[in-house]
Amino acid sequence: MEPERFAELDEASLSDEQRRVRAAILAGPRGGMRGPFKALLRSPGLFDTAQRLGAYVRFRSSLPRALNELAILLTARHWTAQFEWYAHHRLALEAGLPPAVAAAIAEGRRPDAMSEEIAAVHDFVRSLLSTGAVPDAQFAAVRERFGEAGVVDLIGAVGYYSLVSMVLNVDRVQVPSGELPLKPLA
């Protein structure tokens, strides 16, 4: 495995703005600087803006938690973001996402059996990530179930976790076990 690119910053070397944004995340619901935040600390303005968006997307979305986590897993799979998958796979299962759905996504295939809600979110997100757009039928399926706020929150989850996945991949953030949970797709 290749080493991570961004080293931990020494507390004494932090600017006042870096200290402020670091303290804000440590005091928030995440309680730590895991994942992308070590790299993002280099740009405290982006760090602060991104972590506030992420707090909304993760903790206050109008979508049911299992479906929000589904969107996160689909985004992690799209980017083959190992740490993102590692961090959210357990959360998705705890929120009630069926293990067979997560397993199929990890393999890069459409799950065989899904509820209508899971299928609506799955198909919307896969289309958005693969084409940059969503067909009318997929848009309508999500809007009918979750309203227009749900549509926008779903887009926000994909956008935020795409940013996170890219930061993690560029930094080469390792999963704690050292294993890669996502195999490369053909």
Secondary structure, 3 states (H helix, E strand, C coil): CCCCCCCCCCHHHCCHHHHHHHHHHHHCCCCCCCCCHHHHCCCHHHHHHHHHHHHHHHHCCCCCHHHHHHHHHHHHHHHCCHHHHHHHHHHHHHCCCCHHHHHHHHCCCCCCCCCHHHHHHHHHHHHHHHHCCCCHHHHHHHHHHHHHHHHHHHHHHHHHHHHHHHHHHHHCCCCCCCCCCCCCCC
